[in-house]
Amino acid sequence: MGLREILTGRSSVKQPAKSERLFAISTAYVTLEASYGITTAGVAGIVVQALATSDFQSVLKDTEDVVKATAGEYQGKVETVDDAFGFRWVIVRDPGVEDLVATISGVSSSIEAAGYGERLLCAVFAFKDTAGAAINFIYNFKRGSWYPFVPAPGQQQRNTERELQLKAQMSGELPIEPELERWFPLWGVPF
């Protein structure tokens, strides 16, 4: 108990570590599917700001090799892609949300353990609603929070009304990013 808690007579609830917040999508998926008819698209990706150093390239290669070797233990398929902006994506395809989360967490943990945690940008988990429309939940590693990103028909259009609806529906399940200006759209996700 800290001095503030003693003086005010209140205790604060300890927030989960940023690494634990990534796993919140596993339990939130139960609500997404059961209450809102939102199902997994069976794909997720983690994006890394790559460095040209041999050490960093070695860490990425080792991480990718481990992920590909363990993918055989479940139904997963793993691929790496460099996008047009020079970012490296590790893309995982698996019908199980828990396996997607575990693999993405493994990749991020490996990169962090090697001392390159600041190079992790975000993870994207793809879902679809009952009409088949895409819904992405994006995890920002630096902020330790989630936000929905719902592309709309047209050239780089987003459905902000649906995003705000998802925020209201899922704020009890996920640590949602409170600052809407930090809800960056990700156009051209390579899956």
VODREN-958384 format. One record per residue: x, y, z of N, C-alpha, C, O in turn. Coordinates in steps of 0.2 Angstrom, whole numbers, padded with zeros to 4 digits. Layout:
N
X, Y, Z, X, Y, Z, X, Y, Z, X, Y, Z
...
// end
This chain:
191
0004, -0006, 0000, 0000, 0000, 0000, 0004, 0006, 0000, 0009, 0007, 0004
0003, 0011, -0004, 0007, 0017, -0005, 0004, 0022, -0001, -0001, 0022, 0002
0008, 0028, 0000, 0006, 0034, 0004, 0000, 0037, 0002, -0005, 0038, 0006
-0002, 0037, -0005, -0008, 0040, -0007, -0014, 0036, -0005, -0019, 0038, -0003
-0013, 0029, -0005, -0018, 0025, -0003, -0020, 0025, 0005, -0025, 0025, 0007
-0014, 0026, 0009, -0015, 0027, 0016, -0019, 0033, 0017, -0024, 0033, 0021
-0017, 0039, 0014, -0020, 0045, 0015, -0027, 0046, 0013, -0031, 0049, 0016
-0029, 0043, 0007, -0036, 0043, 0005, -0040, 0038, 0007, -0046, 0038, 0006
-0037, 0032, 0009, -0041, 0027, 0011, -0043, 0022, 0006, -0048, 0018, 0006
-0041, 0023, 0000, -0042, 0020, -0006, -0036, 0016, -0009, -0031, 0018, -0008
-0038, 0010, -0012, -0032, 0007, -0015, -0034, 0007, -0023, -0040, 0007, -0025
-0028, 0006, -0026, -0029, 0006, -0034, -0028, -0001, -0036, -0024, -0005, -0034
-0032, -0002, -0041, -0031, -0009, -0045, -0025, -0009, -0049, -0025, -0004, -0053
-0021, -0013, -0049, -0015, -0014, -0053, -0017, -0016, -0060, -0021, -0021, -0061
-0015, -0012, -0065, -0017, -0013, -0072, -0012, -0019, -0074, -0007, -0020, -0072
-0015, -0023, -0079, -0011, -0028, -0082, -0005, -0026, -0086, -0006, -0020, -0089
0000, -0029, -0086, 0006, -0027, -0090, 0004, -0027, -0097, -0001, -0030, -0100
0008, -0023, -0101, 0006, -0022, -0108, 0006, -0029, -0112, 0002, -0030, -0116
0011, -0033, -0110, 0011, -0040, -0113, 0005, -0044, -0112, 0003, -0048, -0116
0002, -0043, -0106, -0004, -0047, -0104, -0010, -0044, -0108, -0015, -0048, -0109
-0010, -0038, -0110, -0016, -0035, -0113, -0017, -0038, -0120, -0022, -0037, -0123
-0011, -0040, -0123, -0012, -0043, -0130, -0017, -0049, -0129, -0021, -0050, -0134
-0016, -0053, -0124, -0021, -0059, -0123, -0028, -0057, -0122, -0032, -0062, -0122
-0030, -0051, -0121, -0037, -0049, -0120, -0041, -0051, -0126, -0047, -0052, -0125
-0038, -0051, -0132, -0042, -0053, -0138, -0045, -0060, -0137, -0050, -0061, -0140
-0042, -0064, -0134, -0044, -0071, -0133, -0050, -0072, -0130, -0055, -0075, -0132
-0051, -0068, -0124, -0057, -0068, -0120, -0062, -0064, -0123, -0068, -0065, -0123
-0060, -0058, -0126, -0065, -0054, -0130, -0068, -0057, -0135, -0074, -0056, -0137
-0065, -0062, -0139, -0068, -0065, -0144, -0074, -0069, -0143, -0079, -0070, -0147
-0075, -0072, -0137, -0081, -0075, -0135, -0087, -0070, -0135, -0092, -0072, -0138
-0086, -0064, -0133, -0091, -0059, -0133, -0092, -0057, -0140, -0098, -0057, -0142
-0087, -0056, -0144, -0088, -0054, -0151, -0092, -0059, -0155, -0097, -0057, -0158
-0091, -0065, -0154, -0094, -0071, -0158, -0101, -0072, -0155, -0106, -0072, -0159
-0102, -0073, -0148, -0108, -0074, -0145, -0113, -0069, -0145, -0119, -0070, -0147
-0111, -0063, -0144, -0116, -0057, -0143, -0117, -0053, -0150, -0122, -0050, -0151
-0111, -0053, -0154, -0112, -0048, -0160, -0111, -0052, -0166, -0111, -0048, -0172
-0110, -0058, -0166, -0109, -0062, -0173, -0103, -0061, -0177, -0103, -0062, -0183
-0098, -0058, -0173, -0092, -0057, -0176, -0087, -0063, -0176, -0086, -0065, -0170
-0085, -0065, -0181, -0081, -0071, -0181, -0074, -0070, -0184, -0072, -0065, -0187
-0069, -0074, -0182, -0062, -0073, -0184, -0062, -0074, -0192, -0065, -0079, -0195
-0057, -0071, -0195, -0056, -0072, -0202, -0050, -0077, -0203, -0048, -0078, -0208
-0047, -0079, -0197, -0042, -0084, -0197, -0035, -0081, -0199, -0031, -0085, -0201
-0034, -0075, -0198, -0027, -0072, -0199, -0026, -0066, -0195, -0030, -0062, -0193
-0019, -0066, -0193, -0017, -0060, -0189, -0010, -0059, -0191, -0007, -0063, -0194
-0008, -0053, -0190, -0001, -0051, -0192, 0002, -0046, -0187, -0001, -0042, -0183
0009, -0046, -0186, 0013, -0042, -0182, 0017, -0038, -0187, 0020, -0041, -0191
0018, -0032, -0186, 0022, -0027, -0190, 0028, -0025, -0186, 0027, -0022, -0180
0034, -0025, -0189, 0040, -0023, -0186, 0043, -0018, -0190, 0044, -0019, -0196
0046, -0013, -0187, 0050, -0008, -0191, 0057, -0011, -0191, 0061, -0011, -0186
0059, -0014, -0197, 0065, -0017, -0197, 0071, -0013, -0198, 0071, -0007, -0200
0077, -0016, -0195, 0083, -0012, -0195, 0087, -0016, -0200, 0087, -0022, -0201
0092, -0013, -0203, 0096, -0016, -0208, 0102, -0019, -0205, 0107, -0022, -0209
0103, -0019, -0198, 0109, -0022, -0195, 0108, -0030, -0196, 0103, -0033, -0196
0114, -0033, -0196, 0114, -0040, -0196, 0112, -0043, -0190, 0108, -0049, -0190
0113, -0040, -0184, 0110, -0043, -0178, 0102, -0043, -0178, 0099, -0048, -0176
0099, -0038, -0180, 0092, -0037, -0180, 0089, -0042, -0185, 0084, -0045, -0184
0092, -0042, -0191, 0090, -0047, -0196, 0091, -0054, -0194, 0086, -0058, -0196
0096, -0056, -0190, 0097, -0062, -0187, 0091, -0064, -0182, 0089, -0070, -0182
0089, -0059, -0178, 0084, -0060, -0173, 0078, -0061, -0177, 0074, -0066, -0175
0076, -0058, -0182, 0070, -0059, -0186, 0070, -0066, -0189, 0065, -0069, -0189
0075, -0067, -0192, 0076, -0074, -0195, 0075, -0080, -0190, 0071, -0084, -0192
0078, -0079, -0185, 0078, -0084, -0180, 0070, -0085, -0177, 0068, -0090, -0176
0067, -0079, -0176, 0060, -0079, -0174, 0056, -0082, -0179, 0051, -0086, -0177
0057, -0080, -0185, 0053, -0083, -0190, 0053, -0090, -0191, 0049, -0094, -0192
0060, -0093, -0190, 0061, -0100, -0191, 0057, -0104, -0185, 0055, -0109, -0186
0058, -0101, -0179, 0054, -0104, -0173, 0047, -0104, -0174, 0044, -0109, -0173
0044, -0099, -0176, 0037, -0098, -0177, 0035, -0103, -0183, 0030, -0107, -0182
0039, -0104, -0188, 0037, -0108, -0194, 0037, -0116, -0191, 0033, -0120, -0193
0042, -0117, -0187, 0043, -0124, -0185, 0038, -0126, -0180, 0035, -0132, -0180
0035, -0121, -0176, 0030, -0123, -0171, 0023, -0123, -0174, 0018, -0125, -0172
0023, -0120, -0180, 0016, -0119, -0184, 0014, -0126, -0185, 0007, -0127, -0186
0018, -0131, -0186, 0016, -0138, -0188, 0012, -0141, -0182, 0009, -0146, -0183
0013, -0138, -0176, 0010, -0141, -0170, 0002, -0140, -0170, -0001, -0143, -0167
0000, -0135, -0173, -0007, -0133, -0174, -0008, -0132, -0181, -0004, -0134, -0186
-0014, -0129, -0183, -0015, -0129, -0190, -0013, -0122, -0194, -0015, -0121, -0199
-0008, -0119, -0191, -0006, -0113, -0193, -0001, -0113, -0199, 0003, -0118, -0200
-0001, -0107, -0203, 0003, -0106, -0208, 0006, -0099, -0207, 0003, -0095, -0205
0013, -0099, -0208, 0016, -0092, -0206, 0020, -0090, -0213, 0023, -0094, -0216
0020, -0084, -0214, 0023, -0081, -0219, 0026, -0074, -0217, 0023, -0071, -0213
0031, -0071, -0220, 0034, -0065, -0219, 0033, -0061, -0225, 0035, -0063, -0231
0032, -0054, -0225, 0031, -0050, -0231, 0034, -0043, -0229, 0032, -0041, -0223
0037, -0040, -0233, 0039, -0033, -0233, 0034, -0029, -0236, 0033, -0030, -0242
0031, -0024, -0233, 0026, -0020, -0237, 0030, -0014, -0240, 0036, -0013, -0240
0026, -0010, -0244, 0028, -0004, -0248, 0032, 0001, -0244, 0035, 0005, -0247
0031, 0001, -0237, 0034, 0006, -0233, 0040, 0004, -0230, 0043, 0007, -0226
0042, -0003, -0231, 0048, -0005, -0228, 0047, -0009, -0221, 0052, -0010, -0218
0041, -0010, -0220, 0040, -0013, -0213, 0039, -0021, -0214, 0037, -0023, -0220
0041, -0025, -0210, 0041, -0032, -0210, 0035, -0034, -0206, 0034, -0033, -0201
0031, -0039, -0210, 0025, -0042, -0207, 0026, -0049, -0206, 0029, -0052, -0210
0025, -0052, -0200, 0024, -0059, -0199, 0017, -0060, -0199, 0013, -0058, -0194
0014, -0064, -0204, 0007, -0066, -0205, 0006, -0073, -0203, 0010, -0077, -0205
0001, -0074, -0199, -0001, -0080, -0196, -0008, -0082, -0198, -0012, -0078, -0197
-0009, -0088, -0201, -0016, -0090, -0203, -0017, -0096, -0199, -0014, -0101, -0199
-0023, -0096, -0196, -0025, -0101, -0191, -0032, -0100, -0190, -0034, -0095, -0188
-0036, -0105, -0189, -0043, -0104, -0188, -0045, -0103, -0181, -0050, -0101, -0179
-0040, -0104, -0176, -0041, -0103, -0169, -0038, -0096, -0167, -0032, -0095, -0168
-0042, -0092, -0163, -0040, -0086, -0161, -0034, -0087, -0156, -0030, -0083, -0156
-0035, -0092, -0151, -0030, -0093, -0146, -0023, -0094, -0149, -0018, -0092, -0147
-0023, -0098, -0155, -0017, -0100, -0158, -0014, -0094, -0161, -0008, -0092, -0161
-0018, -0089, -0164, -0016, -0083, -0167, -0013, -0079, -0162, -0007, -0076, -0163
-0016, -0078, -0156, -0013, -0074, -0151, -0007, -0077, -0148, -0002, -0073, -0147
-0007, -0083, -0147, 0000, -0086, -0144, 0005, -0085, -0149, 0011, -0084, -0147
0004, -0086, -0156, 0010, -0085, -0160, 0012, -0078, -0161, 0018, -0076, -0161
0007, -0073, -0161, 0009, -0066, -0161, 0013, -0064, -0155, 0018, -0060, -0155
0010, -0067, -0149, 0014, -0065, -0143, 0021, -0068, -0143, 0026, -0065, -0140
0022, -0074, -0146, 0028, -0077, -0146, 0033, -0073, -0150, 0039, -0072, -0149
0031, -0070, -0156, 0035, -0066, -0160, 0037, -0060, -0156, 0043, -0058, -0156
0032, -0057, -0153, 0034, -0050, -0150, 0038, -0052, -0144, 0043, -0048, -0143
0037, -0057, -0140, 0042, -0059, -0135, 0049, -0060, -0137, 0054, -0058, -0133
0050, -0063, -0142, 0056, -0065, -0145, 0060, -0058, -0147, 0066, -0058, -0146
0056, -0054, -0150, 0059, -0048, -0152, 0061, -0043, -0146, 0066, -0040, -0146
0057, -0043, -0141, 0058, -0039, -0135, 0064, -0042, -0131, 0068, -0038, -0129
0064, -0049, -0131, 0070, -0052, -0127, 0077, -0050, -0130, 0082, -0050, -0127
0077, -0049, -0137, 0083, -0048, -0140, 0085, -0040, -0140, 0090, -0038, -0142
0080, -0036, -0136, 0082, -0029, -0135, 0079, -0025, -0141, 0081, -0019, -0141
0074, -0027, -0145, 0072, -0023, -0150, 0064, -0022, -0149, 0061, -0021, -0154
0062, -0022, -0143, 0055, -0021, -0142, 0052, -0014, -0145, 0046, -0014, -0147
0056, -0009, -0145, 0054, -0002, -0148, 0053, -0003, -0155, 0050, 0002, -0158
0055, -0008, -0159, 0054, -0009, -0166, 0047, -0012, -0167, 0045, -0012, -0173
0044, -0015, -0162, 0037, -0017, -0163, 0032, -0012, -0164, 0032, -0007, -0160
0028, -0012, -0169, 0023, -0007, -0170, 0016, -0009, -0168, 0013, -0006, -0163
0013, -0014, -0171, 0007, -0016, -0169, 0005, -0023, -0171, 0009, -0026, -0175
0000, -0026, -0169, -0003, -0032, -0171, -0010, -0031, -0174, -0014, -0027, -0171
-0012, -0035, -0179, -0018, -0034, -0182, -0022, -0041, -0182, -0019, -0045, -0185
-0028, -0041, -0179, -0032, -0047, -0180, -0038, -0046, -0184, -0042, -0041, -0182
-0039, -0050, -0189, -0044, -0049, -0194, -0050, -0053, -0192, -0050, -0059, -0190
-0056, -0050, -0192, -0063, -0053, -0191, -0067, -0051, -0196, -0066, -0047, -0200
-0073, -0053, -0196, -0079, -0052, -0201, -0085, -0052, -0197, -0086, -0056, -0193
-0090, -0048, -0199, -0097, -0048, -0196, -0101, -0052, -0200, -0099, -0056, -0204
-0107, -0052, -0198, -0112, -0057, -0201, -0113, -0056, -0208, -0115, -0061, -0212
-0112, -0050, -0211, -0113, -0048, -0218, -0106, -0049, -0222, -0106, -0048, -0228
-0101, -0052, -0218, -0094, -0053, -0221, -0090, -0047, -0222, -0085, -0047, -0225
-0092, -0041, -0219, -0088, -0035, -0219, -0082, -0036, -0214, -0082, -0039, -0209
-0076, -0033, -0216, -0070, -0034, -0212, -0070, -0029, -0206, -0072, -0023, -0206
-0068, -0032, -0201, -0067, -0028, -0195, -0060, -0030, -0192, -0059, -0036, -0191
-0056, -0026, -0191, -0049, -0027, -0188, -0049, -0024, -0181, -0051, -0019, -0180
-0045, -0028, -0177, -0044, -0025, -0170, -0036, -0025, -0170, -0032, -0029, -0172
-0034, -0019, -0169, -0027, -0017, -0169, -0024, -0016, -0162, -0027, -0012, -0158
-0019, -0019, -0160, -0015, -0019, -0154, -0009, -0014, -0155, -0004, -0016, -0159
-0009, -0009, -0151, -0003, -0004, -0152, 0002, -0006, -0146, 0000, -0005, -0140
0008, -0009, -0148, 0012, -0011, -0143, 0015, -0006, -0138, 0016, -0007, -0132
0016, 0000, -0141, 0019, 0006, -0137, 0014, 0008, -0132, 0016, 0010, -0127
0008, 0008, -0134, 0002, 0010, -0129, -0001, 0005, -0125, -0004, 0006, -0120
0000, -0001, -0127, -0003, -0007, -0123, -0011, -0007, -0124, -0014, -0009, -0119
-0013, -0005, -0129, -0021, -0004, -0130, -0023, -0006, -0137, -0019, -0007, -0142
-0029, -0007, -0137, -0033, -0010, -0143, -0037, -0004, -0146, -0039, 0000, -0143
-0039, -0005, -0153, -0044, -0001, -0156, -0046, -0004, -0162, -0043, -0008, -0165
-0053, -0003, -0163, -0056, -0006, -0169, -0054, -0002, -0176, -0054, 0004, -0175
-0053, -0005, -0181, -0052, -0002, -0187, -0057, -0005, -0192, -0056, -0011, -0194
-0062, -0002, -0195, -0067, -0005, -0199, -0066, -0001, -0206, -0069, 0005, -0207
-0063, -0004, -0211, -0063, -0001, -0218, -0070, -0001, -0221, -0074, -0005, -0220
-0071, 0004, -0225, -0078, 0005, -0228, -0077, 0005, -0235, -0071, 0006, -0238
-0082, 0004, -0239, -0081, 0004, -0247, -0078, 0010, -0249, -0080, 0016, -0246
-0074, 0010, -0254, -0071, 0016, -0257, -0064, 0016, -0256, -0061, 0012, -0253
-0061, 0022, -0258, -0054, 0022, -0258, -0052, 0025, -0251, -0053, 0031, -0250
-0049, 0021, -0247, -0046, 0023, -0240, -0052, 0026, -0236, -0051, 0032, -0234
-0057, 0023, -0236, -0063, 0025, -0232, -0063, 0021, -0226, -0062, 0015, -0226
-0066, 0024, -0220, -0067, 0020, -0214, -0074, 0021, -0211, -0076, 0027, -0212
-0076, 0016, -0208, -0083, 0017, -0205, -0082, 0018, -0198, -0082, 0014, -0193
-0081, 0025, -0196, -0080, 0027, -0189, -0086, 0026, -0185, -0085, 0025, -0179
-0092, 0026, -0188, -0098, 0025, -0183, -0098, 0018, -0181, -0099, 0017, -0175
-0096, 0013, -0185, -0095, 0006, -0183, -0089, 0005, -0178, -0090, 0001, -0173
-0084, 0009, -0179, -0078, 0008, -0174, -0080, 0011, -0167, -0078, 0008, -0162
-0084, 0016, -0167, -0086, 0019, -0161, -0091, 0014, -0157, -0091, 0014, -0151
-0095, 0011, -0161, -0100, 0006, -0159, -0096, 0000, -0156, -0098, -0002, -0150
-0091, -0002, -0159, -0087, -0008, -0156, -0083, -0005, -0150, -0082, -0009, -0145
-0081, 0001, -0150, -0078, 0003, -0144, -0083, 0003, -0138, -0081, 0000, -0133
-0089, 0005, -0139, -0094, 0005, -0133, -0095, -0002, -0131, -0096, -0004, -0125
-0096, -0007, -0136, -0097, -0014, -0135, -0092, -0017, -0131, -0093, -0022, -0127
-0085, -0016, -0133, -0080, -0020, -0131, -0076, -0017, -0126, -0071, -0020, -0123
-0077, -0011, -0123, -0073, -0007, -0118, -0072, -0011, -0112, -0068, -0010, -0108
-0077, -0015, -0110, -0077, -0019, -0104, -0073, -0025, -0105, -0071, -0029, -0100
-0071, -0027, -0111, -0068, -0033, -0113, -0060, -0032, -0115, -0056, -0036, -0113
-0059, -0026, -0118, -0052, -0025, -0120, -0050, -0018, -0118, -0054, -0014, -0116
-0044, -0017, -0116, -0041, -0011, -0115, -0041, -0006, -0121, -0036, -0006, -0125
-0046, -0003, -0122, -0047, 0001, -0128, -0043, 0008, -0127, -0043, 0011, -0122
-0040, 0010, -0133, -0036, 0016, -0133, -0041, 0022, -0132, -0046, 0023, -0136
-0040, 0026, -0127, -0045, 0031, -0125, -0044, 0037, -0130, -0049, 0041, -0131
-0039, 0038, -0133, -0038, 0044, -0137, -0039, 0042, -0144, -0035, 0039, -0148
-0045, 0044, -0147, -0047, 0043, -0154, -0042, 0045, -0159, -0042, 0041, -0164
-0038, 0050, -0158, -0033, 0052, -0163, -0028, 0047, -0164, -0024, 0048, -0168
-0027, 0043, -0159, -0022, 0037, -0160, -0025, 0031, -0163, -0021, 0026, -0163
-0031, 0031, -0166, -0034, 0026, -0169, -0031, 0026, -0176, -0035, 0029, -0181
-0025, 0024, -0178, -0023, 0025, -0185, -0025, 0020, -0189, -0025, 0014, -0188
-0028, 0022, -0195, -0030, 0017, -0200, -0024, 0013, -0203, -0019, 0017, -0204
-0025, 0007, -0204, -0019, 0003, -0208, -0022, 0001, -0214, -0025, -0004, -0215
-0020, 0005, -0220, -0022, 0003, -0226, -0017, -0001, -0229, -0011, -0001, -0228
-0019, -0006, -0233, -0014, -0010, -0237, -0011, -0016, -0233, -0006, -0018, -0234
-0015, -0018, -0227, -0012, -0024, -0223, -0012, -0029, -0228, -0016, -0031, -0232
-0006, -0033, -0228, -0005, -0038, -0233, -0008, -0045, -0232, -0005, -0050, -0233
-0014, -0045, -0229, -0018, -0051, -0229, -0026, -0049, -0230, -0030, -0054, -0229
// end
